[in-house]
Amino acid sequence: GIDLVAMCSNDLLCNFGEPLFFLDYYATAKLNVEEATLVVKGIAEGCIRSECALVGGETAEMPGMYKEGDFDLAGFCVGIAEKDELDRVERVSAGDVLIALPSSGVHSNGFSLVRKLLLEKLGMSLEDDFQGKKLKDVLLEPTRIYVKEFKANKDKINALAHITGGGITENLPRVLPENLTAVVDRSKIKVLPIFEFMSKHVELEEMYRTFNMGVGMILVVNPLNVDAILASTDGYVIGELKEGKREVEFI
């Protein structure tokens, strides 16, 4: 439930929108009230973390569409932004600094590869211990929501990239103009243990193209504002922008 809200509200921030309200849709073969209540509780918690209202939802029972025990979840969030603040690309320039805000875990992307590698290829169980926690709890750690950090530093941020499916490789270029390259220092990234473990079995380029690697959001910031943002968040510097073509260059 938290993940459902997080994917919406974090994306809104990249358009400089502040989340206002959220609606959900829960579809299943036969409604399990206890299970559905837990999911909606998670959605409500996600809305609290996003500082937005849960204004309604829809529940559907469709036994012909879903297998027993399965359910499908969808949702959307409406936010508000100033029209003149929507276009972030024109505010980005060479010399801007890239600040990473840590992710809480795998977030909501890359689970096809997670299942194939950990459960199928390596034969691990979701109940297995992984550094003191059950593997399932590590993998399903709720997606971090960055609304509070955004609101506190909105006037100091030139652009934001939400690192979801496609990783840093594909998401960061979205906030760049055609003439700028994002130079990212891999040695600076605080890679989470679960990604370090998977990197032993998956090529590094594929890891960075699939997972967030420990970076949930990247802020593009004028050098003059870097210290203020580092002081008010748990962010850290991972690179900068330079003249070049619109891509990420890892060093």
Residue pairs with C-beta under 8 A, 6 or more apart in sequence:
1 24
1 38
1 39
1 40
1 41
1 42
1 43
1 44
1 45
1 46
1 73
2 42
2 43
2 45
2 46
2 49
2 142
2 143
2 145
3 46
3 107
3 108
3 142
3 143
4 24
4 42
4 43
4 46
4 73
4 74
4 75
5 22
5 43
5 46
5 47
5 49
5 50
5 52
5 75
5 77
5 145
6 46
6 49
6 50
6 107
6 108
6 142
6 143
6 144
6 145
7 108
7 143
7 164
8 19
8 22
8 75
8 76
8 77
9 19
9 22
9 46
9 50
9 52
9 77
9 79
9 145
9 147
10 143
10 145
10 146
10 162
10 164
10 216
10 217
11 162
11 164
12 18
12 19
12 77
12 79
13 146
13 147
13 150
13 160
13 162
13 217
14 88
14 159
14 160
14 161
14 162
14 174
14 175
15 79
15 81
15 86
15 88
16 81
16 82
16 85
16 86
16 88
16 154
17 79
17 80
17 81
18 51
18 79
18 80
18 81
18 147
18 150
18 151
19 50
19 51
19 52
19 77
19 78
19 79
19 147
20 52
20 53
20 77
20 78
20 79
20 80
21 52
21 53
21 54
21 55
21 77
21 78
22 43
22 46
22 47
22 50
22 52
22 53
22 54
22 55
22 75
22 76
22 77
22 78
23 54
23 55
23 56
23 57
23 58
23 75
23 76
24 40
24 43
24 54
24 57
24 58
24 73
24 74
24 75
25 57
25 58
25 59
25 60
25 73
25 74
25 75
26 36
26 39
26 40
26 57
26 58
26 59
26 60
26 71
26 72
26 73
27 59
27 60
27 61
27 62
27 65
27 66
27 71
27 72
27 73
27 74
28 36
28 60
28 61
28 62
28 66
28 70
28 71
28 72
29 61
29 62
29 63
29 65
29 66
29 67
29 68
29 69
29 70
29 71
30 61
30 63
30 68
31 59
31 61
32 71
35 71
36 59
36 71
39 71
39 73
40 57
42 142
43 54
43 57
43 75
44 54
46 142
46 145
47 53
47 54
49 145
49 147
49 148
50 77
50 145
50 147
51 147
51 148
51 151
52 77
52 79
52 147
57 75
66 72
88 158
88 159
88 160
88 175
88 220
89 159
89 175
89 176
89 177
90 177
91 158
91 159
92 158
92 159
92 175
92 176
92 177
92 180
92 220
92 241
93 158
93 180
93 241
94 180
94 241
94 242
94 243
95 223
95 240
95 241
95 242
96 158
96 220
96 221
96 222
96 223
96 240
96 241
97 220
97 221
97 222
97 223
97 226
97 237
97 239
97 240
98 172
98 182
98 184
98 218
98 219
98 220
98 221
98 237
98 238
98 239
98 240
98 241
99 218
99 219
99 221
99 226
99 229
99 230
99 233
99 235
99 236
99 237
99 238
100 188
100 189
100 190
100 214
100 215
100 217
100 218
100 235
100 236
100 237
100 238
101 144
101 146
101 149
101 215
101 216
101 217
101 218
101 219
101 233
101 234
101 235
102 144
102 190
102 214
102 215
102 216
102 234
102 235
103 143
103 144
103 163
103 192
103 212
103 214
103 215
103 216
104 141
104 142
104 143
104 144
104 216
105 138
105 139
105 140
105 141
105 142
105 143
105 192
105 194
106 114
106 139
106 141
106 194
106 211
106 212
107 143
107 144
107 163
107 164
107 212
107 216
108 143
108 164
109 164
109 165
109 166
109 210
109 211
109 212
110 165
110 210
110 211
111 139
113 198
113 202
113 210
113 211
114 139
114 198
117 198
117 201
117 202
118 124
118 135
118 139
118 198
119 125
119 126
121 201
122 201
124 135
125 135
126 134
126 135
126 136
126 139
127 134
127 135
127 136
128 134
128 135
129 135
130 138
130 193
130 194
130 197
131 138
131 193
138 194
139 194
143 216
144 216
146 216
146 217
149 217
149 232
149 233
149 235
150 157
150 160
152 232
152 233
153 219
153 228
153 229
153 232
153 233
156 221
156 222
156 225
156 228
156 229
157 219
157 220
157 221
157 225
157 229
158 220
158 221
158 222
159 175
159 219
159 220
160 175
160 217
160 218
160 219
160 220
161 168
161 171
161 172
161 174
161 175
161 217
161 218
161 220
162 171
162 216
162 217
163 171
163 172
163 212
163 215
163 216
163 217
163 218
164 171
164 212
165 210
166 209
166 210
167 207
167 208
167 209
167 210
167 211
167 212
167 213
168 184
168 208
168 212
168 213
168 215
168 218
168 248
169 205
169 208
169 209
169 248
170 209
171 218
172 182
172 184
172 218
172 248
173 182
173 246
173 247
173 248
175 220
176 182
176 241
176 246
177 246
178 245
178 246
179 243
179 244
179 245
179 246
180 241
180 242
180 243
180 244
180 246
181 241
181 242
181 243
181 244
181 245
181 246
181 247
181 248
181 249
182 239
182 240
182 241
182 247
182 248
182 249
183 239
183 240
183 241
183 242
183 249
183 251
184 238
184 239
184 248
184 249
184 250
184 251
185 238
185 239
185 250
185 251
186 250
186 251
188 236
188 237
188 238
188 239
189 213
189 214
189 215
189 238
190 214
190 236
191 199
191 213
191 214
192 213
192 214
195 207
195 211
195 213
195 214
198 207
198 211
199 207
202 210
207 213
208 250
215 238
218 238
219 229
219 235
220 241
221 229
226 237
229 235
230 236
230 237
239 251
